[in-house]
Amino acid sequence: MATARRALLVIDVQESFRKREGWPGWSTISRPDIAETVDRLVRAARERGELVVWVLHEEPGSGGPFDPANDLIRPIPPLAPAEGEPVLHKTSHNAFTTTDLARTLTLRGITELAVCGIRTEQCCETTARIASDLGYRVDYVVDATATNPIAAPGADLTRPEEEILADPETLGVRDIEERTVRALHGRFAAVVTAEDYITGADRA
């Protein structure tokens, strides 16, 4: 069912992550096909006449893959904003604090959000929490998010990737996702699947 009140937030599905060196690299991402999954959501949103909002993370002056000077602050293909779709650039983890996202949504009469992107427990979860506190109805499309394993605090990240992954203190991607699901569902968001969103089952 179409609703002009809902927007799809596509958060940080950008080339920066694919070009990032060191731990954690793209080789450890939970869903390397994240762009294809998100593209299906985008096409469904457009077909229903819902707004798609693109949010990209940048770290000016950092010299790394999130520095705008390195030309990596752009969506991973096949993702591409359509004419008229807002493209916002943030420097905080959540999509609200350092952008005019709230104003953009208010001007368009948006009251409901669907969240997807990178990373599951970081920028996506944080955005969902703040959106809920701001009064938006939030759908968190969990299998249209991706993340990396998290090493234990103080872990030696100069070790080979295989050693970090094998370390029992490293938090795996499935554990991260499950923690996010339990933290969000029924509190800050309804946790739904990409198929739910595409078919409209999340509107039931």
MIVEX-590164 format. One line per field, with one value per residue (C-alpha): x, y, z. Coordinates in pm, 1 decimal. Layout:
xx: X:...
yy: Y:...
zz: Z:...
//
This chain:
xx: 0.0:140.1:176.4:310.8:377.0:662.6:1024.1:1295.7:1626.3:1928.5:2218.6:2588.1:2574.4:2878.6:3207.4:3400.3:3336.3:3455.7:3782.1:3855.4:4192.7:4274.8:4035.4:3751.5:3766.7:3499.5:3599.4:3433.0:3107.1:2798.1:2616.2:2847.2:2536.9:2384.7:2358.5:2150.7:1912.9:1875.4:1817.8:1513.8:1378.7:1443.8:1257.2:963.5:949.9:953.3:679.7:461.6:533.2:723.9:1017.1:1372.3:1628.7:2000.3:2236.6:2613.6:2881.5:3183.8:3487.9:3635.3:4010.0:4061.6:4250.7:4074.3:3797.8:3534.7:3714.5:3518.0:3849.7:3894.7:3574.7:3436.4:3132.2:2893.9:2648.2:2765.9:2629.2:2363.1:2235.3:2184.4:1962.7:1685.6:1610.4:1442.9:1547.0:1726.7:2096.0:2226.4:2582.3:2639.3:2940.3:2770.1:2669.9:2296.4:2134.9:1967.7:2220.2:2443.6:2194.3:1862.3:1689.6:1419.7:1333.8:1334.1:1090.7:866.8:837.1:727.5:479.2:670.2:567.5:692.3:1041.7:1199.9:1570.5:1834.5:2207.6:2551.9:2620.2:2350.5:2433.1:2591.0:2452.2:2135.4:2039.8:2129.0:1915.5:1622.7:1644.1:1650.8:1374.0:1153.6:1224.5:1133.5:793.8:833.9:695.4:1002.5:1043.0:1394.5:1467.4:1721.2:1833.5:1886.4:2156.4:2516.7:2795.3:3138.5:3264.5:3371.9:3702.3:3724.2:3828.6:4206.5:4250.9:4561.2:4420.2:4757.0:4713.5:4611.3:4238.9:4199.8:4338.9:4103.9:3807.2:3910.2:3949.7:3663.3:3642.2:3551.6:3178.8:3046.3:2806.7:2513.7:2548.4:2561.9:2248.8:2060.4:2151.5:2024.0:1699.4:1634.3:1722.1:1500.4:1199.6:892.8:1083.9:1216.9:1103.8:924.3:1195.0:1095.1:1256.9:1331.1:1059.4:811.0:893.3:884.0:551.6:396.2:355.3:518.8:210.0:-19.5
yy: 0.0:340.5:609.2:956.0:978.9:725.2:767.9:510.5:616.3:468.2:515.7:503.6:239.1:403.5:322.0:438.2:106.0:-98.3:98.4:109.4:-41.1:-224.9:-380.5:-426.4:-449.0:-517.7:-884.6:-923.2:-743.4:-943.3:-882.5:-803.5:-781.5:-506.0:-262.2:-505.3:-565.7:-195.5:-131.1:-358.3:-150.2:170.9:46.8:-64.7:272.9:461.7:241.9:322.1:694.3:701.6:932.1:793.2:985.8:919.7:973.2:956.6:974.8:1198.5:1291.2:1606.5:1643.1:1286.1:1176.7:840.7:681.9:901.9:1221.7:1395.4:1479.5:1110.7:1092.3:786.5:953.8:803.0:512.3:162.5:61.9:-10.7:246.8:597.9:882.0:983.9:1344.3:1519.5:1265.4:1435.1:1350.2:1444.7:1435.9:1364.7:1372.5:1208.6:844.6:914.0:1075.4:1360.8:1552.0:1700.6:1723.2:1891.4:1552.0:1644.3:1959.6:1768.8:1513.2:1775.6:1977.2:1661.4:1555.4:1237.2:1061.3:707.7:585.0:264.8:233.6:36.5:62.6:30.4:-40.0:-245.4:-154.7:181.6:443.8:249.6:154.7:497.5:665.8:435.5:511.9:888.3:874.3:688.5:939.9:1218.7:1059.1:877.8:530.7:327.0:5.0:-137.9:-352.3:-576.1:-787.6:-470.5:-366.2:-484.1:-472.4:-608.7:-815.5:-607.9:-687.3:-670.9:-338.7:-318.0:-603.0:-598.7:-496.2:-534.5:-913.0:-1096.4:-1074.4:-1450.5:-1427.7:-1145.5:-1336.1:-1652.1:-1466.3:-1577.0:-1218.6:-1089.5:-1025.7:-1188.8:-1027.4:-1257.4:-1177.9:-805.6:-829.2:-1027.6:-774.9:-493.0:-677.4:-734.9:-378.9:-219.5:-443.8:-331.1:-42.5:183.3:9.4:-276.6:-509.1:-629.8:-809.0:-674.1:-898.7:-758.4:-406.7:-485.5:-669.7:-428.1:-694.3:-457.5:-236.2:-501.3
zz: 0.0:-94.0:166.8:100.1:473.1:464.8:357.7:299.3:456.7:278.2:517.6:421.4:147.9:-1.6:-170.5:135.7:307.3:11.4:-6.5:366.5:457.3:778.2:1027.4:966.6:587.9:329.7:325.3:666.7:581.2:674.4:346.5:53.3:-168.8:48.1:-244.2:-449.2:-158.8:-89.0:-458.7:-442.2:-153.6:-343.2:-649.8:-434.4:-258.3:-587.3:-732.4:-431.0:-457.5:-129.2:-68.2:-81.0:124.6:74.2:365.2:316.6:584.0:548.1:755.9:600.4:637.3:757.5:448.0:458.5:251.9:418.5:324.0:44.6:-121.2:-209.4:-420.0:-240.9:-83.1:-338.4:-337.7:-425.1:-768.6:-875.7:-624.6:-758.4:-635.5:-872.4:-958.4:-668.1:-402.3:-110.1:-66.2:278.2:410.6:779.3:1008.8:1309.9:1347.4:1328.2:1026.1:1216.5:1429.0:1158.7:869.5:798.3:777.1:1029.4:835.1:506.3:644.5:806.3:486.3:302.7:568.3:651.7:972.6:905.3:821.5:695.9:778.6:588.9:520.5:684.5:972.3:1144.8:1506.0:1445.1:1207.0:1122.6:1478.4:1613.6:1349.2:1426.1:1798.0:1747.7:1486.9:1732.0:2007.5:1765.5:1713.0:1382.1:1327.6:1232.2:1034.6:1063.4:756.1:923.1:627.9:427.1:672.0:692.8:947.9:1037.5:1331.0:1630.3:1800.8:2178.0:2333.0:2335.8:2090.0:1869.0:1531.3:1359.5:1373.6:1056.2:989.3:1036.4:1389.5:1486.3:1346.6:1532.8:1861.9:2092.5:2218.8:1871.3:1835.9:1519.9:1275.5:1360.9:1730.8:1649.9:1438.2:1701.0:1970.1:1748.8:1676.4:2045.5:2139.5:1873.6:1822.0:2010.7:2168.7:1895.0:1576.5:1412.9:1280.3:932.9:640.0:295.6:155.2:407.6:294.2:-75.9:-61.7:184.3:452.7:703.0:678.6:826.6
//
